[in-house]
């Protein structure tokens, strides 16, 4: 080994870093819902949502599985036939096709939504 040898450069591994999600959204104004796509590739998409107080995203479905996490504020979530009150820290996994809606509470609401394309083959094994 030579004393002045250097290691070959390691190839860079790309990654996405957002150190403060709260700064990623544009300012909210009354009666608005804003969103910002944070990341997107062929298999997943991460979207940050901001809701002004009382704003609602009406019932809809998606062809993708999704994980929703409440970051700030409170909301009423309708998941299929169930209605739940969500607060910061609430985490929900929604399978493809689940009817759902979101209604912000009395304060601004910030949600992180991560959507995943369904697997094309293989069993549905949540432990995998």
CORCOR-V820090 format. One record per pair of residues at least 24 apart in sequence whose ideal C-beta (glycine too) atoms are under 6 Angstrom apart, sorted by the first residue. I is the first residue (numbers start at 0). GAP is how many residues later the second one is. D is the distance in whole Angstrom. If there is no record, write none. Layout:
i = {I | I}
gap = {GAP | GAP}
d = {D | D}
This chain:
i = {20 | 23 | 24 | 27 | 27 | 42 | 43 | 44 | 45 | 46 | 47 | 48 | 49 | 50 | 50 | 52 | 52 | 52 | 53 | 54 | 55 | 56 | 56 | 57 | 58 | 58 | 60 | 60 | 62 | 63 | 63 | 63 | 63 | 64 | 64 | 64 | 65 | 65 | 65 | 66 | 66 | 67 | 67 | 67 | 68 | 69 | 70 | 70 | 71 | 72 | 72 | 72 | 73 | 74 | 74 | 74 | 74 | 75 | 76}
gap = {27 | 24 | 25 | 24 | 80 | 74 | 72 | 70 | 68 | 66 | 64 | 62 | 60 | 53 | 58 | 51 | 53 | 54 | 50 | 49 | 47 | 44 | 45 | 43 | 40 | 42 | 36 | 38 | 33 | 32 | 51 | 52 | 53 | 30 | 31 | 51 | 28 | 47 | 49 | 26 | 47 | 24 | 43 | 45 | 43 | 41 | 39 | 41 | 38 | 34 | 35 | 36 | 31 | 27 | 29 | 30 | 34 | 27 | 25}
d = {6 | 5 | 4 | 5 | 6 | 5 | 5 | 5 | 5 | 5 | 6 | 4 | 5 | 4 | 4 | 6 | 5 | 6 | 6 | 5 | 4 | 6 | 5 | 6 | 5 | 4 | 5 | 5 | 5 | 6 | 4 | 6 | 6 | 6 | 5 | 5 | 5 | 6 | 5 | 5 | 5 | 5 | 6 | 5 | 5 | 6 | 4 | 6 | 4 | 5 | 5 | 4 | 4 | 5 | 5 | 6 | 5 | 4 | 6}
